[in-house]
Each structure stands twice: as structure tokens, then as C-alpha cells.
Amino acid sequence: MEIIKVILTSLLSVFALFAIAKIMGHKQLAQLDFFDYISGITIGSVAAELATELEEPIKPLIALFIYGAVSVVLSLITHKLPKMRKYINGTPTVILNDGKLYRKNMKKAKLDLSEFMVMCREAGYFDLSDIKTAIFEQNGKLSVLPKSGKRPMTPDDMNLQPKSAHISTEVIMDGRIMGENLKRMGLDEQWLSQQLSMQGYKSAKDVFLGVCDNDKNLTLYGVE
């Protein structure tokens, strides 16, 4: 009889995990942030307990769905309130910029110099002097912007004169104007409104993503 109960509770935990994974979306399976990592471990542990709990399987089952619900709620919060993303998901950290290595930022990111060098080599850069900017992302990966003369050749480079790198900044996300980013680039909402009108958009609500480079070229991606 106990063997049958184990089989049934194991099947119940599998179906519960399947349902929670569907609710939480592909992000849980593909790319984890800090909270997803913690909740993923906990959900797996609770699911294992559910599979072997013969007396009161309802308790771990409830806990399983509570952890899944918390993850979904936090995902909705970060979607509806972009300012909360830095508190829940963290923020990117600049490790190297224009030849200057930020030791305090490395300490903040819990990253030592040898680990940073390994990540640079994995990205294909064995000499730090080839790197203009290196950013440690909140998902634990390193994003590297090479110096203009070290970038792979593109059709624009056929004149043999390296061009300055363009760094894009989000000015519209999910239909919301990122006022702080606009201000940091020396722009305002009036300029943005003119650009939207020129590209055939009535307002920022019609735009899913808007990015602007350091030459003030605005690229807009409309809401589908």
C-alpha cells in the first residue's frame, strides 16, 4: 500500500512541477536571476518531499504552489514597475571602462581579478587593453564592448577607418518613458515626442522598446 502511495505522490509532484513551470514561463528554464535560482532550488526540494510524504501530502503541495505564486507575483511587479527591477533582479555593474578597473565594483559584485580575467578570455579577449567597457550583468555574465579598432570588421569599416562605438540606452520600455535615462543623455520628453511623431508613433505607449545611441539616433520597436 505504501508503494502505491509513493507512486501516486511522485506523479502528483511531477504534475505540480509541470504546472508551475508553465505558469512561471521559459525564463525559469533558460536564464535564472538570483531569485529564480533560490526559488528553483526550494521548489525542487519541496517537490522531493511531496513525492515521499505519505501522511499529509497536501502541505508540501500547498508550499509548492506558494513558491510558484511568489515568483509569478515578483515577475509581474518587475514588469509593471520597472524601477523595482534593480531591487529584485539587481543592476549591471561596470567593472572596466576606458582603461580603468573599478575594484570597488568588483568587490560589490563578489568578483575577484582572476575570475574577471577568465570571463574576459571566455569572451575572446586576452588583453584588457583591447576592451573599452566590461559590464558584469545581474545574471552573472560579462558583457564586453571592445575598442573601436578591435571590433570585428563590418561593411561600415571597409573604409579602413574605425568608427567610434555606439552605446545604446533604453529610453522607452514596455510603453513607459525612462526619464532618468533621457536626462542622463541630455535629452527630454519633448525631443522624444518629436522623434516618435517623425517615425509614425502617436505616443510612447505604441512602442515596446526604444533605444538611443550616443549619437542620438533613436530606434523604435512597435507594439505587436
Protein Blocks (a to p, Z undefined) as FASTA:
>chain_A
ZZmmmmmmmmmmmmmmmmmmmmnommlmmoccfklmmmmmmmmmmmmmmmmmmklmmlmm
mmmmmmmmmmmmmmmmmmmmmmlmmmmnopaddfbgghiacfklmmmnopafklmmmmmm
mnopabfklpmbdcddfkopacddddfklgccdfklmnopacdddddddfbgghiacfkl
mmmnopafklmmmmmmmnopablklpfbdcddfkopacddddZZ
